[in-house]
């Protein structure tokens, strides 16, 4: 078993052991920090995810968006490019269907689909993180492959990649592979860890 596999197992155990009341309180604090941050306030196209298996769930905040100029998108498995994601427009009440991993996806396609480059803000699930914005995911590499264009375009300000996590998911230092895409920030119940200044200039 590799070090990363061991770390994933340990972090999963920690997350699942968090009492429900503490998890709810921490999640509420995380979403308050996200709601008042400039990135979120100014973002028009926002991609996010449904929290599952103990993940911090951004949906209690995102489903409250009422401004018609702001659009919410959810990830869908890319039908042609293996291991990558598209993002599909979604509103509360739109029909969802589980993909092959059991994760709910919007059933709409066509004009409702957007590639990763077209977002202001992407809220990313994670299993572990460090203060430099390095992210440990579930091991599938979907987000790293989808946002690989960021590695060669370091001047790009969009999309901003922001992770949501409990403070206990922070580790001192994650091992980094050449293909890993760092986050611009991670929000925990304790603070916002910013890798670099990330305003949304318009």
FIKOLZA-1660 file (N, C-alpha, C; in steps of 0.1 Angstrom, whole numbers, plus 5000, padded with zeros to 4 digits):
% residues 202
   i   px   py   pz ch aa at
   1 5008 4988 5000  A  X  N
   1 5000 5000 5000  A  X CA
   1 5009 5012 5000  A  X  C
   2 5006 5022 4991  A  X  N
   2 5014 5034 4990  A  X CA
   2 5011 5043 5001  A  X  C
   3 5020 5053 5003  A  X  N
   3 5018 5063 5013  A  X CA
   3 5005 5071 5010  A  X  C
   4 5002 5074 4998  A  X  N
   4 4989 5081 4995  A  X CA
   4 4977 5073 4998  A  X  C
   5 4978 5060 4995  A  X  N
   5 4967 5051 4998  A  X CA
   5 4964 5051 5013  A  X  C
   6 4975 5050 5021  A  X  N
   6 4974 5050 5035  A  X CA
   6 4968 5063 5040  A  X  C
   7 4973 5074 5035  A  X  N
   7 4967 5087 5039  A  X CA
   7 4953 5088 5035  A  X  C
   8 4949 5084 5023  A  X  N
   8 4935 5084 5020  A  X CA
   8 4926 5076 5030  A  X  C
   9 4931 5064 5033  A  X  N
   9 4923 5056 5042  A  X CA
   9 4922 5063 5056  A  X  C
  10 4933 5069 5061  A  X  N
  10 4932 5076 5074  A  X CA
  10 4923 5088 5074  A  X  C
  11 4924 5096 5063  A  X  N
  11 4915 5108 5062  A  X CA
  11 4900 5104 5060  A  X  C
  12 4898 5093 5053  A  X  N
  12 4884 5089 5052  A  X CA
  12 4878 5085 5066  A  X  C
  13 4887 5078 5074  A  X  N
  13 4883 5073 5087  A  X CA
  13 4880 5085 5096  A  X  C
  14 4889 5095 5095  A  X  N
  14 4887 5107 5103  A  X CA
  14 4875 5115 5100  A  X  C
  15 4872 5116 5087  A  X  N
  15 4860 5123 5083  A  X CA
  15 4847 5116 5087  A  X  C
  16 4847 5103 5085  A  X  N
  16 4835 5095 5089  A  X CA
  16 4833 5095 5104  A  X  C
  17 4844 5097 5112  A  X  N
  17 4843 5096 5126  A  X CA
  17 4838 5110 5132  A  X  C
  18 4838 5120 5124  A  X  N
  18 4834 5133 5129  A  X CA
  18 4819 5133 5133  A  X  C
  19 4816 5136 5146  A  X  N
  19 4801 5135 5150  A  X CA
  19 4793 5145 5141  A  X  C
  20 4781 5140 5139  A  X  N
  20 4772 5147 5129  A  X CA
  20 4770 5162 5133  A  X  C
  21 4768 5164 5146  A  X  N
  21 4766 5178 5151  A  X CA
  21 4778 5187 5148  A  X  C
  22 4790 5182 5151  A  X  N
  22 4803 5189 5148  A  X CA
  22 4804 5192 5133  A  X  C
  23 4801 5181 5125  A  X  N
  23 4802 5183 5110  A  X CA
  23 4793 5194 5105  A  X  C
  24 4781 5194 5110  A  X  N
  24 4771 5204 5106  A  X CA
  24 4775 5218 5110  A  X  C
  25 4780 5219 5122  A  X  N
  25 4785 5232 5126  A  X CA
  25 4797 5237 5118  A  X  C
  26 4806 5228 5115  A  X  N
  26 4818 5232 5108  A  X CA
  26 4814 5235 5093  A  X  C
  27 4805 5227 5087  A  X  N
  27 4801 5230 5074  A  X CA
  27 4794 5244 5073  A  X  C
  28 4786 5247 5083  A  X  N
  28 4779 5260 5083  A  X CA
  28 4789 5271 5083  A  X  C
  29 4800 5269 5091  A  X  N
  29 4810 5280 5092  A  X CA
  29 4818 5281 5078  A  X  C
  30 4820 5269 5072  A  X  N
  30 4827 5269 5059  A  X CA
  30 4819 5277 5049  A  X  C
  31 4806 5274 5048  A  X  N
  31 4798 5280 5038  A  X CA
  31 4796 5295 5041  A  X  C
  32 4796 5299 5054  A  X  N
  32 4796 5314 5056  A  X CA
  32 4808 5321 5051  A  X  C
  33 4820 5314 5053  A  X  N
  33 4832 5320 5047  A  X CA
  33 4831 5321 5032  A  X  C
  34 4826 5311 5026  A  X  N
  34 4825 5311 5011  A  X CA
  34 4815 5321 5007  A  X  C
  35 4804 5322 5013  A  X  N
  35 4793 5332 5009  A  X CA
  35 4798 5346 5009  A  X  C
  36 4806 5350 5018  A  X  N
  36 4810 5364 5019  A  X CA
  36 4823 5367 5012  A  X  C
  37 4830 5357 5006  A  X  N
  37 4842 5360 4999  A  X CA
  37 4840 5366 4986  A  X  C
  38 4849 5375 4982  A  X  N
  38 4848 5382 4969  A  X CA
  38 4847 5372 4957  A  X  C
  39 4854 5361 4958  A  X  N
  39 4854 5352 4946  A  X CA
  39 4839 5348 4944  A  X  C
  40 4833 5344 4955  A  X  N
  40 4819 5339 4954  A  X CA
  40 4809 5350 4950  A  X  C
  41 4811 5362 4956  A  X  N
  41 4801 5373 4954  A  X CA
  41 4801 5377 4939  A  X  C
  42 4813 5377 4933  A  X  N
  42 4815 5382 4919  A  X CA
  42 4813 5371 4908  A  X  C
  43 4813 5358 4912  A  X  N
  43 4813 5348 4902  A  X CA
  43 4799 5347 4896  A  X  C
  44 4798 5345 4883  A  X  N
  44 4786 5343 4876  A  X CA
  44 4784 5329 4872  A  X  C
  45 4794 5322 4866  A  X  N
  45 4793 5308 4863  A  X CA
  45 4801 5300 4874  A  X  C
  46 4793 5292 4881  A  X  N
  46 4799 5285 4893  A  X CA
  46 4797 5270 4890  A  X  C
  47 4808 5262 4891  A  X  N
  47 4807 5248 4890  A  X CA
  47 4809 5242 4905  A  X  C
  48 4802 5232 4908  A  X  N
  48 4803 5227 4922  A  X CA
  48 4799 5212 4921  A  X  C
  49 4796 5206 4933  A  X  N
  49 4793 5192 4934  A  X CA
  49 4783 5190 4945  A  X  C
  50 4777 5178 4945  A  X  N
  50 4769 5173 4956  A  X CA
  50 4778 5166 4966  A  X  C
  51 4778 5171 4979  A  X  N
  51 4786 5164 4989  A  X CA
  51 4781 5151 4992  A  X  C
  52 4790 5141 4994  A  X  N
  52 4786 5127 4997  A  X CA
  52 4798 5121 5005  A  X  C
  53 4794 5110 5012  A  X  N
  53 4804 5103 5020  A  X CA
  53 4812 5111 5029  A  X  C
  54 4805 5121 5036  A  X  N
  54 4812 5129 5046  A  X CA
  54 4818 5142 5040  A  X  C
  55 4817 5144 5027  A  X  N
  55 4823 5157 5022  A  X CA
  55 4816 5169 5026  A  X  C
  56 4822 5180 5027  A  X  N
  56 4815 5193 5029  A  X CA
  56 4807 5195 5017  A  X  C
  57 4794 5198 5020  A  X  N
  57 4784 5199 5009  A  X CA
  57 4781 5214 5006  A  X  C
  58 4785 5219 4994  A  X  N
  58 4782 5233 4991  A  X CA
  58 4767 5236 4988  A  X  C
  59 4759 5226 4985  A  X  N
  59 4746 5228 4980  A  X CA
  59 4737 5236 4989  A  X  C
  60 4737 5235 5003  A  X  N
  60 4729 5243 5011  A  X CA
  60 4730 5258 5008  A  X  C
  61 4742 5262 5004  A  X  N
  61 4744 5276 5000  A  X CA
  61 4741 5279 4985  A  X  C
  62 4745 5270 4976  A  X  N
  62 4744 5273 4962  A  X CA
  62 4729 5272 4958  A  X  C
  63 4721 5264 4964  A  X  N
  63 4707 5263 4960  A  X CA
  63 4699 5275 4964  A  X  C
  64 4705 5284 4972  A  X  N
  64 4699 5297 4975  A  X CA
  64 4701 5308 4965  A  X  C
  65 4710 5305 4955  A  X  N
  65 4712 5316 4945  A  X CA
  65 4700 5319 4938  A  X  C
  66 4696 5331 4938  A  X  N
  66 4683 5335 4931  A  X CA
  66 4686 5345 4919  A  X  C
  67 4698 5351 4919  A  X  N
  67 4701 5360 4908  A  X CA
  67 4701 5353 4895  A  X  C
  68 4693 5356 4885  A  X  N
  68 4692 5348 4872  A  X CA
  68 4705 5350 4864  A  X  C
  69 4713 5360 4867  A  X  N
  69 4726 5361 4860  A  X CA
  69 4737 5351 4865  A  X  C
  70 4734 5345 4876  A  X  N
  70 4744 5335 4881  A  X CA
  70 4739 5321 4878  A  X  C
  71 4748 5313 4873  A  X  N
  71 4744 5300 4869  A  X CA
  71 4752 5289 4876  A  X  C
  72 4746 5278 4880  A  X  N
  72 4752 5268 4887  A  X CA
  72 4754 5256 4877  A  X  C
  73 4765 5249 4878  A  X  N
  73 4768 5238 4870  A  X CA
  73 4773 5226 4878  A  X  C
  74 4771 5214 4874  A  X  N
  74 4775 5202 4881  A  X CA
  74 4784 5194 4871  A  X  C
  75 4794 5186 4877  A  X  N
  75 4802 5178 4868  A  X CA
  75 4795 5166 4862  A  X  C
  76 4798 5163 4850  A  X  N
  76 4794 5151 4843  A  X CA
  76 4806 5144 4837  A  X  C
  77 4806 5131 4836  A  X  N
  77 4817 5124 4830  A  X CA
  77 4817 5127 4815  A  X  C
  78 4829 5131 4810  A  X  N
  78 4831 5134 4796  A  X CA
  78 4828 5121 4788  A  X  C
  79 4820 5122 4777  A  X  N
  79 4816 5110 4770  A  X CA
  79 4827 5105 4760  A  X  C
  80 4837 5114 4757  A  X  N
  80 4847 5110 4747  A  X CA
  80 4861 5111 4753  A  X  C
  81 4864 5119 4762  A  X  N
  81 4877 5121 4767  A  X CA
  81 4878 5114 4781  A  X  C
  82 4883 5102 4781  A  X  N
  82 4883 5093 4793  A  X CA
  82 4890 5100 4805  A  X  C
  83 4883 5100 4816  A  X  N
  83 4889 5105 4828  A  X CA
  83 4888 5120 4830  A  X  C
  84 4880 5127 4822  A  X  N
  84 4878 5141 4823  A  X CA
  84 4863 5144 4825  A  X  C
  85 4861 5157 4828  A  X  N
  85 4848 5162 4832  A  X CA
  85 4843 5173 4823  A  X  C
  86 4830 5173 4820  A  X  N
  86 4823 5184 4815  A  X CA
  86 4815 5190 4827  A  X  C
  87 4808 5201 4824  A  X  N
  87 4799 5206 4835  A  X CA
  87 4786 5210 4828  A  X  C
  88 4775 5207 4835  A  X  N
  88 4762 5209 4829  A  X CA
  88 4754 5218 4838  A  X  C
  89 4747 5227 4832  A  X  N
  89 4738 5237 4839  A  X CA
  89 4728 5229 4847  A  X  C
  90 4725 5234 4859  A  X  N
  90 4716 5227 4868  A  X CA
  90 4709 5237 4877  A  X  C
  91 4696 5235 4879  A  X  N
  91 4688 5243 4889  A  X CA
  91 4681 5233 4898  A  X  C
  92 4679 5237 4910  A  X  N
  92 4671 5228 4919  A  X CA
  92 4658 5224 4913  A  X  C
  93 4656 5211 4913  A  X  N
  93 4644 5205 4907  A  X CA
  93 4647 5198 4894  A  X  C
  94 4658 5202 4887  A  X  N
  94 4662 5195 4875  A  X CA
  94 4665 5180 4878  A  X  C
  95 4662 5172 4868  A  X  N
  95 4663 5158 4870  A  X CA
  95 4678 5154 4870  A  X  C
  96 4681 5144 4878  A  X  N
  96 4695 5139 4880  A  X CA
  96 4694 5124 4877  A  X  C
  97 4706 5119 4873  A  X  N
  97 4707 5104 4871  A  X CA
  97 4721 5100 4876  A  X  C
  98 4722 5089 4883  A  X  N
  98 4735 5085 4888  A  X CA
  98 4744 5080 4877  A  X  C
  99 4757 5084 4877  A  X  N
  99 4766 5079 4867  A  X CA
  99 4772 5066 4871  A  X  C
 100 4782 5061 4865  A  X  N
 100 4787 5047 4868  A  X CA
 100 4793 5046 4881  A  X  C
 101 4796 5058 4888  A  X  N
 101 4802 5057 4901  A  X CA
 101 4791 5060 4912  A  X  C
 102 4778 5061 4907  A  X  N
 102 4767 5064 4916  A  X CA
 102 4766 5078 4920  A  X  C
 103 4773 5087 4913  A  X  N
 103 4773 5102 4916  A  X CA
 103 4762 5108 4907  A  X  C
 104 4752 5116 4913  A  X  N
 104 4742 5122 4905  A  X CA
 104 4747 5132 4895  A  X  C
 105 4742 5131 4883  A  X  N
 105 4745 5140 4872  A  X CA
 105 4732 5146 4866  A  X  C
 106 4733 5158 4861  A  X  N
 106 4721 5163 4853  A  X CA
 106 4720 5155 4841  A  X  C
 107 4707 5153 4836  A  X  N
 107 4705 5145 4824  A  X CA
 107 4705 5154 4812  A  X  C
 108 4705 5167 4813  A  X  N
 108 4705 5176 4802  A  X CA
 108 4719 5176 4796  A  X  C
 109 4720 5178 4783  A  X  N
 109 4732 5179 4776  A  X CA
 109 4731 5190 4765  A  X  C
 110 4738 5189 4755  A  X  N
 110 4737 5199 4744  A  X CA
 110 4742 5213 4748  A  X  C
 111 4733 5223 4746  A  X  N
 111 4737 5237 4749  A  X CA
 111 4739 5239 4764  A  X  C
 112 4735 5230 4772  A  X  N
 112 4736 5232 4787  A  X CA
 112 4750 5228 4792  A  X  C
 113 4759 5222 4783  A  X  N
 113 4772 5218 4787  A  X CA
 113 4782 5229 4785  A  X  C
 114 4792 5230 4795  A  X  N
 114 4803 5240 4793  A  X CA
 114 4816 5233 4796  A  X  C
 115 4827 5236 4789  A  X  N
 115 4840 5231 4792  A  X CA
 115 4846 5238 4805  A  X  C
 116 4856 5233 4810  A  X  N
 116 4861 5237 4823  A  X CA
 116 4867 5252 4822  A  X  C
 117 4871 5256 4810  A  X  N
 117 4877 5269 4809  A  X CA
 117 4868 5280 4810  A  X  C
 118 4855 5278 4810  A  X  N
 118 4845 5289 4809  A  X CA
 118 4839 5293 4822  A  X  C
 119 4845 5289 4833  A  X  N
 119 4839 5292 4847  A  X CA
 119 4847 5303 4854  A  X  C
 120 4840 5310 4862  A  X  N
 120 4846 5319 4871  A  X CA
 120 4851 5312 4883  A  X  C
 121 4843 5303 4889  A  X  N
 121 4847 5296 4901  A  X CA
 121 4843 5282 4900  A  X  C
 122 4852 5273 4904  A  X  N
 122 4849 5259 4905  A  X CA
 122 4852 5254 4919  A  X  C
 123 4841 5249 4926  A  X  N
 123 4842 5244 4940  A  X CA
 123 4845 5229 4939  A  X  C
 124 4857 5225 4944  A  X  N
 124 4862 5212 4942  A  X CA
 124 4861 5203 4954  A  X  C
 125 4857 5191 4953  A  X  N
 125 4857 5182 4964  A  X CA
 125 4871 5177 4967  A  X  C
 126 4874 5173 4979  A  X  N
 126 4888 5168 4983  A  X CA
 126 4887 5160 4995  A  X  C
 127 4898 5152 4996  A  X  N
 127 4899 5143 5008  A  X CA
 127 4909 5149 5018  A  X  C
 128 4920 5155 5013  A  X  N
 128 4930 5161 5021  A  X CA
 128 4936 5173 5014  A  X  C
 129 4943 5182 5021  A  X  N
 129 4949 5194 5016  A  X CA
 129 4961 5198 5025  A  X  C
 130 4969 5207 5019  A  X  N
 130 4979 5213 5027  A  X CA
 130 4978 5228 5025  A  X  C
 131 4985 5236 5033  A  X  N
 131 4984 5250 5033  A  X CA
 131 4989 5257 5020  A  X  C
 132 4996 5250 5011  A  X  N
 132 5000 5255 4999  A  X CA
 132 4990 5252 4987  A  X  C
 133 4978 5247 4991  A  X  N
 133 4968 5245 4981  A  X CA
 133 4969 5231 4974  A  X  C
 134 4978 5223 4978  A  X  N
 134 4979 5210 4972  A  X CA
 134 4967 5201 4977  A  X  C
 135 4962 5193 4968  A  X  N
 135 4949 5186 4970  A  X CA
 135 4951 5171 4969  A  X  C
 136 4945 5164 4978  A  X  N
 136 4945 5149 4977  A  X CA
 136 4930 5146 4974  A  X  C
 137 4928 5140 4963  A  X  N
 137 4914 5135 4959  A  X CA
 137 4912 5121 4962  A  X  C
 138 4902 5115 4956  A  X  N
 138 4899 5101 4958  A  X CA
 138 4908 5092 4949  A  X  C
 139 4916 5097 4941  A  X  N
 139 4925 5089 4933  A  X CA
 139 4922 5087 4919  A  X  C
 140 4910 5092 4914  A  X  N
 140 4906 5090 4900  A  X CA
 140 4913 5099 4891  A  X  C
 141 4918 5111 4895  A  X  N
 141 4925 5120 4887  A  X CA
 141 4916 5129 4878  A  X  C
 142 4903 5128 4880  A  X  N
 142 4893 5135 4871  A  X CA
 142 4896 5150 4871  A  X  C
 143 4897 5156 4882  A  X  N
 143 4899 5171 4883  A  X CA
 143 4913 5175 4878  A  X  C
 144 4923 5167 4881  A  X  N
 144 4936 5170 4876  A  X CA
 144 4937 5170 4861  A  X  C
 145 4931 5160 4855  A  X  N
 145 4931 5159 4840  A  X CA
 145 4922 5170 4834  A  X  C
 146 4911 5173 4840  A  X  N
 146 4902 5183 4835  A  X CA
 146 4908 5197 4835  A  X  C
 147 4915 5200 4846  A  X  N
 147 4921 5214 4847  A  X CA
 147 4936 5214 4844  A  X  C
 148 4941 5204 4837  A  X  N
 148 4955 5204 4834  A  X CA
 148 4959 5216 4826  A  X  C
 149 4950 5222 4819  A  X  N
 149 4954 5234 4811  A  X CA
 149 4959 5245 4820  A  X  C
 150 4956 5245 4833  A  X  N
 150 4960 5255 4842  A  X CA
 150 4975 5254 4845  A  X  C
 151 4981 5242 4843  A  X  N
 151 4995 5240 4846  A  X CA
 151 5004 5248 4836  A  X  C
 152 4999 5250 4824  A  X  N
 152 5007 5256 4813  A  X CA
 152 5003 5271 4811  A  X  C
 153 4993 5275 4819  A  X  N
 153 4988 5289 4817  A  X CA
 153 4987 5295 4831  A  X  C
 154 4998 5297 4838  A  X  N
 154 4998 5302 4852  A  X CA
 154 4993 5316 4853  A  X  C
 155 4993 5324 4842  A  X  N
 155 4988 5337 4843  A  X CA
 155 4972 5338 4843  A  X  C
 156 4966 5327 4841  A  X  N
 156 4951 5327 4840  A  X CA
 156 4945 5329 4854  A  X  C
 157 4935 5338 4854  A  X  N
 157 4928 5341 4866  A  X CA
 157 4915 5333 4867  A  X  C
 158 4911 5326 4856  A  X  N
 158 4899 5318 4857  A  X CA
 158 4902 5304 4851  A  X  C
 159 4894 5294 4855  A  X  N
 159 4886 5295 4867  A  X CA
 159 4894 5294 4880  A  X  C
 160 4888 5300 4890  A  X  N
 160 4894 5298 4903  A  X CA
 160 4890 5285 4909  A  X  C
 161 4900 5277 4914  A  X  N
 161 4897 5264 4920  A  X CA
 161 4897 5265 4935  A  X  C
 162 4886 5263 4941  A  X  N
 162 4885 5264 4956  A  X CA
 162 4880 5251 4962  A  X  C
 163 4887 5246 4972  A  X  N
 163 4883 5234 4979  A  X CA
 163 4876 5237 4992  A  X  C
 164 4867 5229 4996  A  X  N
 164 4860 5230 5009  A  X CA
 164 4864 5218 5017  A  X  C
 165 4868 5220 5030  A  X  N
 165 4873 5209 5038  A  X CA
 165 4872 5212 5052  A  X  C
 166 4871 5202 5061  A  X  N
 166 4872 5204 5075  A  X CA
 166 4887 5206 5079  A  X  C
 167 4889 5213 5089  A  X  N
 167 4903 5216 5093  A  X CA
 167 4911 5203 5096  A  X  C
 168 4904 5193 5100  A  X  N
 168 4911 5180 5104  A  X CA
 168 4916 5173 5091  A  X  C
 169 4912 5178 5079  A  X  N
 169 4916 5172 5067  A  X CA
 169 4930 5178 5062  A  X  C
 170 4934 5188 5069  A  X  N
 170 4947 5194 5065  A  X CA
 170 4959 5186 5070  A  X  C
 171 4968 5184 5062  A  X  N
 171 4981 5177 5065  A  X CA
 171 4992 5187 5063  A  X  C
 172 5003 5184 5070  A  X  N
 172 5015 5193 5070  A  X CA
 172 5020 5195 5055  A  X  C
 173 5021 5184 5048  A  X  N
 173 5027 5186 5034  A  X CA
 173 5022 5173 5026  A  X  C
 174 5016 5176 5015  A  X  N
 174 5012 5165 5006  A  X CA
 174 5023 5163 4996  A  X  C
 175 5026 5150 4992  A  X  N
 175 5035 5148 4981  A  X CA
 175 5028 5153 4968  A  X  C
 176 5036 5159 4960  A  X  N
 176 5031 5165 4947  A  X CA
 176 5036 5158 4935  A  X  C
 177 5028 5154 4926  A  X  N
 177 5032 5147 4914  A  X CA
 177 5031 5158 4902  A  X  C
 178 5039 5156 4892  A  X  N
 178 5039 5166 4881  A  X CA
 178 5026 5169 4875  A  X  C
 179 5016 5160 4875  A  X  N
 179 5003 5162 4869  A  X CA
 179 4993 5168 4879  A  X  C
 180 4997 5169 4892  A  X  N
 180 4987 5175 4902  A  X CA
 180 4985 5190 4899  A  X  C
 181 4972 5194 4900  A  X  N
 181 4968 5207 4898  A  X CA
 181 4964 5213 4912  A  X  C
 182 4972 5223 4916  A  X  N
 182 4969 5229 4930  A  X CA
 182 4957 5237 4929  A  X  C
 183 4951 5239 4941  A  X  N
 183 4939 5248 4942  A  X CA
 183 4944 5262 4945  A  X  C
 184 4935 5272 4942  A  X  N
 184 4938 5286 4945  A  X CA
 184 4936 5288 4960  A  X  C
 185 4927 5281 4965  A  X  N
 185 4924 5283 4980  A  X CA
 185 4916 5271 4985  A  X  C
 186 4917 5269 4998  A  X  N
 186 4909 5259 5005  A  X CA
 186 4902 5266 5017  A  X  C
 187 4889 5264 5019  A  X  N
 187 4882 5270 5030  A  X CA
 187 4879 5260 5040  A  X  C
 188 4883 5262 5052  A  X  N
 188 4879 5253 5063  A  X CA
 188 4871 5261 5073  A  X  C
 189 4866 5255 5084  A  X  N
 189 4859 5262 5094  A  X CA
 189 4867 5272 5101  A  X  C
 190 4880 5271 5100  A  X  N
 190 4889 5279 5108  A  X CA
 190 4895 5291 5100  A  X  C
 191 4897 5289 5087  A  X  N
 191 4903 5300 5079  A  X CA
 191 4902 5297 5064  A  X  C
 192 4907 5307 5056  A  X  N
 192 4908 5305 5042  A  X CA
 192 4923 5304 5039  A  X  C
 193 4927 5293 5033  A  X  N
 193 4941 5291 5029  A  X CA
 193 4942 5295 5015  A  X  C
 194 4949 5306 5012  A  X  N
 194 4950 5311 4998  A  X CA
 194 4964 5308 4993  A  X  C
 195 4965 5302 4982  A  X  N
 195 4978 5299 4975  A  X CA
 195 4983 5312 4969  A  X  C
 196 4975 5320 4964  A  X  N
 196 4979 5333 4958  A  X CA
 196 4967 5342 4957  A  X  C
 197 4969 5355 4956  A  X  N
 197 4957 5364 4955  A  X CA
 197 4949 5360 4943  A  X  C
 198 4936 5360 4945  A  X  N
 198 4928 5355 4934  A  X CA
 198 4915 5363 4932  A  X  C
 199 4917 5376 4928  A  X  N
 199 4905 5384 4926  A  X CA
 199 4898 5380 4912  A  X  C
 200 4886 5383 4911  A  X  N
 200 4879 5381 4898  A  X CA
 200 4878 5395 4892  A  X  C
 201 4888 5398 4884  A  X  N
 201 4887 5411 4877  A  X CA
 201 4877 5410 4865  A  X  C
 202 4870 5420 4863  A  X  N
 202 4859 5420 4853  A  X CA
 202 4861 5431 4843  A  X  C
% end
